[in-house]
């Protein structure tokens, strides 16, 4: 298992800016590569996973990014977002 990396203010601002950019592109079903932390259910720590695919919606109230394949990613666990042109 890996430790969760705590993002500093600069990194949080970078992720937030990419989320806003992604939100603006949503009507066109943008493709993105998202790296996020997945906590281990049995012990401290977890692992980082990267998924790539079309983003269906961003639900700020629920704190989730929903992909077109129905996978949901908690915004609080996002480490990085890369929008794929």
N, C-alpha and C positions, 0 to 999 in steps of 0.2 A: 504494500500500500504506500501511497505517497501522501505527503502533508498538503493540506490546502494552502495555496499561496494567497496571502492577503494582499489585495491590490492597494497601491498608494493612491493619492488623490489624482495624480497625473494619469495613471492607468485606468482609474474609474471614469475619468472624463473622456478618455479615448474610447472605452467600451460604450459609454453613453452616446458619444458622437456617432459611432457606427450604428447603434440602435436607432437613433433619429434618422440617419441616412437610409437605413433599411426600411423604416416606417414610411418615409417619403416614396420609396420605390415599390411599396406593397401592391398597388393596383396591377403592376406588371409581373407579379409573382417572381421576385428576384431570387437568384441562387446565391447561397452563402455557405461558407465553411465556418462552423462554430465550434470552438473548443470550450469545454465546460467540465466542472468537477462533479464526479459521481461519488457520493459518500459510500463507504463500505458498510454494509448492514451489520456486520459482526464485530468489527473492531474500529479503533480510531483510524482516521485517514480515509483514503479512497484512491481514485485514479482519475486521470484526465482523459476524456474521450473527445474525438473530433468527428462531427457529422457534417456532411455536405448534402445540400438539397435545396428544394424550393421552399421558401418561407411563405406560409399561408396567412398568418396573422401574428400580431404582437398584442398581448393582453396585459396592459400595464397594471390594471386593477388586480388581476390574479397573479401577476408577476411571471408570466409564461410566454415563451416563444413557441408557436405551433407550426410544425412543418407540414407540408402537403401529405406526407406519409403517416400523419397523425401522431408523430413523436412530439412530445412536449419537453421543452428545456426550461428549467427555472432561470429567470434572468439573474437572480442573485448568485447563481453558480457559474455564470459565463466568465470565461477568462479572456477570450478574444473572439472577434468576428471579422471575417474577411469576406467582403462582397465580391462575388465572382462575376466578371462582366460577361 
